[in-house]
């Protein structure tokens, strides 16, 4: 896949997680593309299922993706900590 296609897919996927597409930073797009491809590619980019899939696979998401989502304000650090504690981490 060329970088234009990857960027387009990433943007569409993560736009579903944001209140506005413009709120998704390049850092989040780049940090989470691998997680989308690994866990959520069965969902069409931009579909409501993508956000649900990311939530369902939260414990599997890469540290880089989670960090980028926290930094962008798309998920709170307290939510990340709460989920980690429930998993005994």
N, CA and C atoms as an extended XYZ file, in Angstrom:
267
Properties=species:S:1:pos:R:3:atomname:S:1:resname:S:1:resid:I:1 pbc="F F F"
N         0.842       -1.178        0.000 N   UNK     1
C         0.000        0.000        0.000 CA  UNK     1
C         0.883        1.235        0.000 C   UNK     1
N         0.521        2.214       -0.772 N   UNK     2
C         1.332        3.430       -0.736 CA  UNK     2
C         0.879        4.328        0.408 C   UNK     2
N         1.682        5.297        0.744 N   UNK     3
C         1.403        6.139        1.907 CA  UNK     3
C         0.134        6.960        1.756 C   UNK     3
N        -0.256        7.297        0.548 N   UNK     4
C        -1.491        8.055        0.347 CA  UNK     4
C        -2.698        7.223        0.739 C   UNK     4
N        -2.709        5.965        0.342 N   UNK     5
C        -3.820        5.088        0.694 CA  UNK     5
C        -3.846        4.842        2.196 C   UNK     5
N        -2.687        4.590        2.784 N   UNK     6
C        -2.605        4.378        4.229 CA  UNK     6
C        -3.104        5.607        4.965 C   UNK     6
N        -2.679        6.770        4.554 N   UNK     7
C        -3.116        8.009        5.202 CA  UNK     7
C        -4.623        8.181        5.073 C   UNK     7
N        -5.183        7.875        3.913 N   UNK     8
C        -6.626        8.013        3.708 CA  UNK     8
C        -7.405        7.047        4.590 C   UNK     8
N        -6.938        5.803        4.682 N   UNK     9
C        -7.596        4.813        5.530 CA  UNK     9
C        -7.508        5.232        6.988 C   UNK     9
N        -6.330        5.630        7.413 N   UNK    10
C        -6.137        6.037        8.795 CA  UNK    10
C        -7.035        7.202        9.154 C   UNK    10
N        -7.093        8.189        8.293 N   UNK    11
C        -7.928        9.359        8.549 CA  UNK    11
C        -9.386        8.946        8.701 C   UNK    11
N        -9.873        8.118        7.798 N   UNK    12
C       -11.271        7.697        7.838 CA  UNK    12
C       -11.586        6.900        9.096 C   UNK    12
N       -10.679        6.013        9.468 N   UNK    13
C       -10.873        5.195       10.656 CA  UNK    13
C       -10.928        6.051       11.909 C   UNK    13
N        -9.965        6.895       12.064 N   UNK    14
C        -9.882        7.675       13.295 CA  UNK    14
C       -10.869        8.823       13.337 C   UNK    14
N       -11.369        9.250       12.204 N   UNK    15
C       -12.380       10.303       12.180 CA  UNK    15
C       -13.636        9.835       12.897 C   UNK    15
N       -13.908        8.552       12.839 N   UNK    16
C       -15.077        8.012       13.531 CA  UNK    16
C       -14.928        8.109       15.038 C   UNK    16
N       -13.707        8.180       15.530 N   UNK    17
C       -13.457        8.267       16.964 CA  UNK    17
C       -13.440        9.696       17.484 C   UNK    17
N       -13.433       10.645       16.605 N   UNK    18
C       -13.355       12.044       17.013 CA  UNK    18
C       -14.682       12.742       16.777 C   UNK    18
N       -14.904       13.820       17.491 N   UNK    19
C       -16.120       14.577       17.269 CA  UNK    19
C       -16.073       15.308       15.936 C   UNK    19
N       -14.875       15.658       15.503 N   UNK    20
C       -14.674       16.271       14.203 CA  UNK    20
C       -13.453       15.634       13.571 C   UNK    20
N       -13.530       15.410       12.264 N   UNK    21
C       -12.408       14.785       11.570 CA  UNK    21
C       -11.138       15.604       11.732 C   UNK    21
N       -11.266       16.916       11.777 N   UNK    22
C       -10.085       17.762       11.883 CA  UNK    22
C        -9.412       17.639       13.249 C   UNK    22
N       -10.120       17.061       14.227 N   UNK    23
C        -9.555       16.917       15.567 CA  UNK    23
C        -8.554       15.771       15.650 C   UNK    23
N        -8.490       14.934       14.631 N   UNK    24
C        -7.575       13.800       14.647 CA  UNK    24
C        -6.209       14.266       14.169 C   UNK    24
N        -5.237       14.144       15.053 N   UNK    25
C        -3.903       14.615       14.716 CA  UNK    25
C        -3.162       13.600       13.854 C   UNK    25
N        -2.174       14.076       13.157 N   UNK    26
C        -1.326       13.203       12.355 CA  UNK    26
C        -0.648       12.167       13.242 C   UNK    26
N        -0.296       12.560       14.461 N   UNK    27
C         0.346       11.635       15.390 CA  UNK    27
C        -0.564       10.457       15.724 C   UNK    27
N        -1.846       10.729       15.933 N   UNK    28
C        -2.798        9.657       16.224 CA  UNK    28
C        -2.959        8.759       15.006 C   UNK    28
N        -3.084        9.359       13.851 N   UNK    29
C        -3.234        8.567       12.623 CA  UNK    29
C        -2.070        7.609       12.454 C   UNK    29
N        -0.878        8.117       12.597 N   UNK    30
C         0.310        7.294       12.379 CA  UNK    30
C         0.501        6.265       13.499 C   UNK    30
N         0.176        6.640       14.720 N   UNK    31
C         0.382        5.740       15.855 CA  UNK    31
C        -0.614        4.581       15.871 C   UNK    31
N        -1.780        4.765       15.286 N   UNK    32
C        -2.844        3.770       15.409 CA  UNK    32
C        -3.134        2.965       14.150 C   UNK    32
N        -2.508        3.260       13.035 N   UNK    33
C        -2.805        2.531       11.809 CA  UNK    33
C        -2.541        1.031       11.955 C   UNK    33
N        -1.470        0.660       12.613 N   UNK    34
C        -1.173       -0.756       12.800 CA  UNK    34
C        -2.235       -1.463       13.628 C   UNK    34
N        -2.748       -0.779       14.646 N   UNK    35
C        -3.792       -1.358       15.488 CA  UNK    35
C        -5.083       -1.534       14.692 C   UNK    35
N        -5.407       -0.561       13.870 N   UNK    36
C        -6.586       -0.688       13.010 CA  UNK    36
C        -6.428       -1.900       12.101 C   UNK    36
N        -5.301       -2.007       11.447 N   UNK    37
C        -5.085       -3.112       10.515 CA  UNK    37
C        -5.066       -4.468       11.240 C   UNK    37
N        -4.543       -4.505       12.455 N   UNK    38
C        -4.460       -5.756       13.211 CA  UNK    38
C        -5.789       -6.200       13.806 C   UNK    38
N        -6.587       -5.249       14.290 N   UNK    39
C        -7.767       -5.612       15.068 CA  UNK    39
C        -9.106       -5.192       14.467 C   UNK    39
N        -9.122       -4.154       13.690 N   UNK    40
C       -10.408       -3.576       13.310 CA  UNK    40
C       -10.636       -3.420       11.813 C   UNK    40
N        -9.787       -4.018       11.004 N   UNK    41
C        -9.918       -3.833        9.557 CA  UNK    41
C       -11.162       -4.498        8.985 C   UNK    41
N       -11.848       -5.317        9.772 N   UNK    42
C       -13.115       -5.902        9.318 CA  UNK    42
C       -14.209       -4.843        9.247 C   UNK    42
N       -13.968       -3.713        9.893 N   UNK    43
C       -14.930       -2.608        9.889 CA  UNK    43
C       -14.512       -1.604        8.829 C   UNK    43
N       -15.471       -1.114        8.107 N   UNK    44
C       -15.178       -0.112        7.082 CA  UNK    44
C       -14.633        1.148        7.739 C   UNK    44
N       -13.598        1.724        7.137 N   UNK    45
C       -13.066        2.982        7.686 CA  UNK    45
C       -14.181        4.019        7.810 C   UNK    45
N       -14.224        4.665        8.939 N   UNK    46
C       -15.226        5.691        9.189 CA  UNK    46
C       -16.555        5.158        9.692 C   UNK    46
N       -16.684        3.841        9.817 N   UNK    47
C       -17.955        3.262       10.266 CA  UNK    47
C       -18.065        3.324       11.790 C   UNK    47
N       -19.295        3.245       12.299 N   UNK    48
C       -19.474        3.245       13.753 CA  UNK    48
C       -18.788        2.054       14.426 C   UNK    48
N       -18.601        0.971       13.698 N   UNK    49
C       -17.977       -0.204       14.275 CA  UNK    49
C       -16.517       -0.016       14.630 C   UNK    49
N       -15.849        0.931       13.999 N   UNK    50
C       -14.428        1.140       14.264 CA  UNK    50
C       -14.206        1.586       15.707 C   UNK    50
N       -14.966        2.540       16.152 N   UNK    51
C       -14.792        3.026       17.528 CA  UNK    51
C       -15.084        1.909       18.526 C   UNK    51
N       -16.157        1.168       18.292 N   UNK    52
C       -16.490        0.046       19.167 CA  UNK    52
C       -15.377       -0.993       19.164 C   UNK    52
N       -14.824       -1.244       18.007 N   UNK    53
C       -13.737       -2.210       17.887 CA  UNK    53
C       -12.505       -1.757       18.663 C   UNK    53
N       -12.165       -0.476       18.555 N   UNK    54
C       -11.016        0.038       19.303 CA  UNK    54
C       -11.263       -0.102       20.803 C   UNK    54
N       -12.482        0.172       21.249 N   UNK    55
C       -12.803        0.019       22.668 CA  UNK    55
C       -12.694       -1.443       23.091 C   UNK    55
N       -13.262       -2.336       22.286 N   UNK    56
C       -13.247       -3.760       22.617 CA  UNK    56
C       -11.828       -4.322       22.653 C   UNK    56
N       -10.953       -3.751       21.868 N   UNK    57
C        -9.571       -4.221       21.797 CA  UNK    57
C        -8.609       -3.314       22.546 C   UNK    57
N        -9.127       -2.480       23.413 N   UNK    58
C        -8.314       -1.497       24.123 CA  UNK    58
C        -7.094       -2.069       24.811 C   UNK    58
N        -7.246       -3.244       25.407 N   UNK    59
C        -6.109       -3.826       26.127 CA  UNK    59
C        -5.034       -4.344       25.180 C   UNK    59
N        -5.363       -4.494       23.904 N   UNK    60
C        -4.406       -4.983       22.920 CA  UNK    60
C        -3.735       -3.858       22.137 C   UNK    60
N        -4.281       -2.646       22.234 N   UNK    61
C        -3.732       -1.544       21.458 CA  UNK    61
C        -2.296       -1.250       21.872 C   UNK    61
N        -1.501       -0.841       20.924 N   UNK    62
C        -0.100       -0.536       21.204 CA  UNK    62
C         0.007        0.647       22.155 C   UNK    62
N         1.097        0.668       22.908 N   UNK    63
C         1.326        1.782       23.833 CA  UNK    63
C         1.396        3.098       23.076 C   UNK    63
N         1.983        3.075       21.882 N   UNK    64
C         2.079        4.293       21.082 CA  UNK    64
C         0.718        4.827       20.683 C   UNK    64
N        -0.174        3.936       20.291 N   UNK    65
C        -1.527        4.349       19.903 CA  UNK    65
C        -2.271        4.898       21.119 C   UNK    65
N        -2.234        4.168       22.217 N   UNK    66
C        -2.916        4.624       23.435 CA  UNK    66
C        -2.368        5.973       23.881 C   UNK    66
N        -1.049        6.116       23.864 N   UNK    67
C        -0.441        7.392       24.251 CA  UNK    67
C        -0.877        8.535       23.356 C   UNK    67
N        -0.949        8.274       22.064 N   UNK    68
C        -1.377        9.311       21.119 CA  UNK    68
C        -2.844        9.668       21.345 C   UNK    68
N        -3.683        8.672       21.631 N   UNK    69
C        -5.102        8.932       21.894 CA  UNK    69
C        -5.284        9.746       23.170 C   UNK    69
N        -4.489        9.434       24.197 N   UNK    70
C        -4.548       10.191       25.451 CA  UNK    70
C        -4.082       11.626       25.201 C   UNK    70
N        -2.953       11.770       24.541 N   UNK    71
C        -2.406       13.100       24.283 CA  UNK    71
C        -3.368       13.956       23.469 C   UNK    71
N        -4.099       13.327       22.542 N   UNK    72
C        -5.056       14.057       21.704 CA  UNK    72
C        -6.376       14.316       22.432 C   UNK    72
N        -6.529       13.747       23.634 N   UNK    73
C        -7.761       13.957       24.386 CA  UNK    73
C        -8.917       13.075       23.922 C   UNK    73
N        -8.618       12.041       23.163 N   UNK    74
C        -9.668       11.165       22.655 CA  UNK    74
C       -10.039       10.070       23.653 C   UNK    74
N        -9.170        9.851       24.625 N   UNK    75
C        -9.428        8.939       25.734 CA  UNK    75
C        -8.666        9.518       26.926 C   UNK    75
N        -9.224        9.360       28.109 N   UNK    76
C        -8.560        9.941       29.278 CA  UNK    76
C        -7.546        8.963       29.873 C   UNK    76
N        -6.545        9.522       30.514 N   UNK    77
C        -5.553        8.685       31.189 CA  UNK    77
C        -6.215        7.900       32.306 C   UNK    77
N        -7.229        8.480       32.962 N   UNK    78
C        -7.920        7.752       34.029 CA  UNK    78
C        -8.649        6.528       33.483 C   UNK    78
N        -9.207        6.621       32.277 N   UNK    79
C        -9.848        5.463       31.651 CA  UNK    79
C        -8.812        4.391       31.343 C   UNK    79
N        -7.678        4.781       30.826 N   UNK    80
C        -6.599        3.835       30.524 CA  UNK    80
C        -6.153        3.158       31.821 C   UNK    80
N        -5.959        3.934       32.871 N   UNK    81
C        -5.525        3.383       34.158 CA  UNK    81
C        -6.579        2.454       34.754 C   UNK    81
N        -7.837        2.846       34.654 N   UNK    82
C        -8.922        2.030       35.180 CA  UNK    82
C        -8.965        0.675       34.469 C   UNK    82
N        -8.856        0.700       33.152 N   UNK    83
C        -8.884       -0.557       32.396 CA  UNK    83
C        -7.667       -1.420       32.713 C   UNK    83
N        -6.511       -0.794       32.850 N   UNK    84
C        -5.294       -1.547       33.186 CA  UNK    84
C        -5.438       -2.201       34.554 C   UNK    84
N        -5.996       -1.471       35.519 N   UNK    85
C        -6.185       -2.012       36.862 CA  UNK    85
C        -7.162       -3.192       36.846 C   UNK    85
N        -8.197       -3.087       36.022 N   UNK    86
C        -9.177       -4.181       35.952 CA  UNK    86
C        -8.569       -5.444       35.340 C   UNK    86
N        -7.482       -5.259       34.579 N   UNK    87
C        -6.787       -6.392       33.974 CA  UNK    87
C        -5.599       -6.854       34.817 C   UNK    87
N        -5.400       -6.174       35.959 N   UNK    88
C        -4.299       -6.543       36.842 CA  UNK    88
C        -2.950       -6.099       36.376 C   UNK    88
N        -2.895       -5.001       35.636 N   UNK    89
C        -1.607       -4.499       35.104 CA  UNK    89
C        -1.089       -3.364       35.913 C   UNK    89
